[in-house]
Amino acid sequence: MKKSIFSLSFLLMLSACVTDSNAVKDYERDLQWVNTADAQADALAALATGDFRLMAVPGRGEVIPGIEASKRNAYSLKCGTRLIPGMTDAVIDDSHLRLLKKASEYGARYNSFIIEKCIP
């Protein structure tokens, strides 16, 4: 009985470690798209379908990369927003941080094309 309880406890601890490791990989996998993304092409494709939403970063308050803080509300109301895919306000490690920064830069570039057509 003791041996099976120990074995079960060990397996549960081991699976918890695997889950945590996979979570980090999930965060990085969710942002891999940014390595091959073309902000200009994506923005032009969105505009062609009538999608004027700006890319935003999740967190406290709405952050719209490339838009001055004083103008964010006006742009948000006029154009709308959507979250940058895979973005989070939690940073797992240095590799994840690099991807987050790259995604934010993509958002700023994408937004620069959208605001040419959606002016509050």
C-alpha positions in Angstrom: 0.0 0.0 0.0 2.8 2.4 1.0 4.6 1.7 -2.3 1.6 2.4 -4.4 0.9 5.7 -2.6 4.5 6.7 -3.1 4.4 5.7 -6.8 1.2 7.7 -7.3 2.6 10.7 -5.5 5.8 10.6 -7.6 3.8 10.4 -10.8 1.7 13.3 -9.8 4.8 15.4 -9.1 6.4 14.4 -12.3 3.3 15.3 -14.3 3.2 18.7 -12.6 6.8 19.4 -13.8 5.9 18.3 -17.4 2.9 20.6 -17.3 4.9 23.6 -16.2 7.5 22.9 -18.9 4.9 22.6 -21.5 3.3 25.9 -20.4 6.5 27.8 -21.2 6.7 26.1 -24.6 3.0 27.0 -25.2 3.8 30.7 -24.6 6.7 30.6 -27.0 4.8 28.5 -29.5 1.9 31.0 -29.4 4.2 33.8 -30.5 6.3 32.0 -33.1 4.1 33.5 -35.9 5.8 36.9 -35.3 9.1 35.5 -36.7 7.6 35.3 -40.2 4.9 37.9 -40.0 4.6 40.8 -42.4 2.8 43.7 -40.7 2.3 45.7 -43.9 0.8 42.8 -45.8 -1.4 41.8 -42.8 -2.7 45.3 -42.4 -3.4 45.8 -46.1 -5.3 42.4 -46.1 -7.3 43.5 -43.1 -8.2 46.9 -44.7 -9.3 45.1 -47.9 -11.9 43.3 -45.8 -13.0 46.4 -44.0 -11.2 45.5 -40.7 -9.9 48.8 -39.2 -9.2 47.4 -35.8 -5.9 48.3 -34.2 -3.6 45.8 -32.5 -3.6 46.1 -28.8 -1.6 44.6 -25.9 -3.4 43.0 -23.0 -2.9 44.4 -19.5 -4.2 47.1 -17.2 -5.6 49.7 -19.5 -5.5 49.4 -23.2 -2.1 49.8 -24.8 -2.1 50.3 -28.5 1.5 50.1 -29.9 2.5 53.1 -32.0 -0.4 55.3 -30.8 0.2 58.1 -28.3 -1.4 57.6 -24.9 -3.5 60.7 -25.3 -4.9 59.5 -28.6 -5.6 55.9 -27.7 -9.1 56.3 -26.6 -10.2 58.2 -29.7 -8.6 55.6 -32.0 -10.1 52.8 -30.0 -13.6 54.2 -30.2 -13.3 55.0 -33.9 -11.3 52.0 -35.2 -11.8 49.3 -32.6 -9.1 47.0 -31.3 -8.1 43.4 -31.1 -5.4 41.7 -29.1 -2.1 40.8 -30.7 -2.2 37.0 -30.9 -0.2 35.2 -28.2 0.5 38.4 -26.3 0.4 38.3 -22.5 1.4 40.7 -19.7 3.3 37.9 -17.9 6.9 37.3 -18.9 8.2 33.7 -18.5 11.9 34.1 -19.5 14.3 36.0 -21.7 13.3 34.1 -24.8 9.6 34.8 -24.2 10.4 38.5 -23.5 12.2 38.8 -26.9 9.1 37.4 -28.6 6.8 39.7 -26.7 8.9 42.7 -27.8 8.9 41.6 -31.4 5.1 41.1 -31.3 4.7 44.6 -29.9 6.9 46.0 -32.6 4.8 44.1 -35.2 1.7 45.7 -33.6 3.1 49.2 -33.9 4.0 48.7 -37.5 0.6 47.1 -38.3 -1.1 50.0 -36.6 0.9 52.5 -38.6 -0.8 51.3 -41.8 -4.3 51.1 -40.2 -4.3 54.6 -38.9 -3.7 56.0 -42.3 -7.3 54.8 -43.2 -9.0 55.1 -39.8 -8.6 58.6 -38.5 -10.7 59.6 -35.4 
